Amino acid sequence: MFTWFWLPGRRARQALATGRPEQARELLEPHVKAGHRKALSLLTHVAAGFLSRAERALATDNPEAAWDDLLAAEAMAPGDAKAGDLRATLTKLAAATCRAAFLAGNLEFVRTAIARFKARAAVHPAFDWLPSATTDLQAARDLADQGDFAAALGLIDRTRSRLPVEAGVGLTHARDDVAARYERGRAAQQQLFAAVESKEWREVHRWAEDLLAVAPEHRDARQLRAMAWDRLAVSAPADGALPTLDVPNGFAVAAGPRFSAARTLTNPIPVAGPADRTVGAVAAPRRLFLSLDGVGGFLLLFKPRIQIGADANPAPIDVPVTAGLHKVHTEIARDAEGGYLIEPKEGAAVAVNGQPVTDRRALKSGDEVQLGASFRFRFEQPNPLSGTAVLTPLSHHRMAGHATGVILVASNLLVGPAEDTHIPVPRALAGLIFYTTPDGLGVRADGAIRVQTVEFHTNAVLPVPCQVETDEYRFRIDVYDPRS
């Protein structure tokens, strides 16, 4: 029996000596289950090893790692006094962190953190009042967003009266914020209803927007804003000239009979010149940059033929690359059937799937292209029904600034969770479609589309530059200048 346990026991001691208590635990576990006395005695040393590492983690400001090691130590040595002291320290730190997050208004963090600490059997007086206070403060926020500021203030006051003094004082900032919104919202609401009574629909829209700025879920303001759109559309002159509704940030939205969100803004995407306009028969700019929150940045090109070359080139080039390339290294062109050809320039090294290319060659989805000595990218056409193609860098070189990819837009660009999208977003629940129109770049999404402060439904044509938010996505569109 002694000989049989000698080797795993020695290895367990070595693991403890080198700060690897989890390996020692793994080595001892079968022998502990078998009731081996020496293994059981070594288990207390393993627990001490976990505790020592937990203290080091806490000293280096890593409380999560300290909690993990503490729980491992408690599982092997329940009732250990040293573990009890460390638990008390970590619990106090957790309570202080949750209180600070609550007072800073980070309610989602508080909810998640408290659930995690309760699962660890952490007990502290703060964990008794924080859950209900967090729920109440979130409810007050929701009431304020709906425009019920009086109810929100009353709920904050009642919550504050039940909290410890230091926490109650900390809610003063939240109350002051709601009170300030209350004053702004009350003034806007008075002006809004006065404008409705006088049927000044431009003023109705103006004051509805002001009210929604402080109470974004205010039902009456949303309904009256929609009514303003409708009334302005109905009142269009018989000569067909569409009135414009002035809204913030320089937007002017055309209103007219059968107005819908698909109608265009009066400042559509700028178009460069005849050579840069055509994508089939659709007008579009040559280059835009799409910054999609949480996903990346993408250079959008609307030309049927693009050039790739060194970014040191002072002349405008479609896809500049920080690599040892010729000024214009190669061209990629879309044919009439939606296929693509790559054509190296004279003396430029180009390879597709490891095979050198010296003349024009067709590209197929999944091809890996190498330019020069080391710059590589993948060519893909993920959707067989779309002529749009995606160039994704595979090497470390910078492509078009810091672009995640370059997209050669034929007529549409698909974003979303499906496998055949040009920009995959696996965690998304719905898709987003960009499409070219005679007026510029349009976007289609489920639900509301908020372009700056103007809200559309389902479809919108985008000005450039602009910031856009839908129920699922947030993104920005800018004109791309490779020389900037």
Secondary structure, DSSP 8 states (H G I E B T S, - for coil): -HHHHHHHHHHHHHHHHTT-HHHHHHHHHHHHHTT-HHHHHHHHHHHHHHHHHHHHHHHTT-HHHHHHHHHHHHHHSTT-HHHHHHHHHHHHHHHHHHHHHHHTT-HHHHHHHHHHHHHTT---THHHHHHHHHHHHHHHHHHHHTT-HHHHHHHHHHHHHHS-HHHHHHTHHHHHHHHHHHHHHHHHHHHHHHHHHHT-HHHHHHHHHHHHHH-TT-HHHHHHHHHHHHHHHHT--TT----EEE-STT-EEE--TT--TTS-BSS------HHHHEETTEE--SEEEEEETTTEEEEEE--SEEEEEETT-SS--SEEESSS--TT-EEEEE-TTS-EEEEE-TT--EEETTEE--S-EEE-TT-EEEETTTEEEEEE---TT---EEEEE-SSS-BTTT-SEEEE-SSEEEEESSTT-SEE-TT-SS-EEEEEETTEEEEEEEEEEEETTEEEEEEEE--SSEEEEESS-EEEEEE--TT-
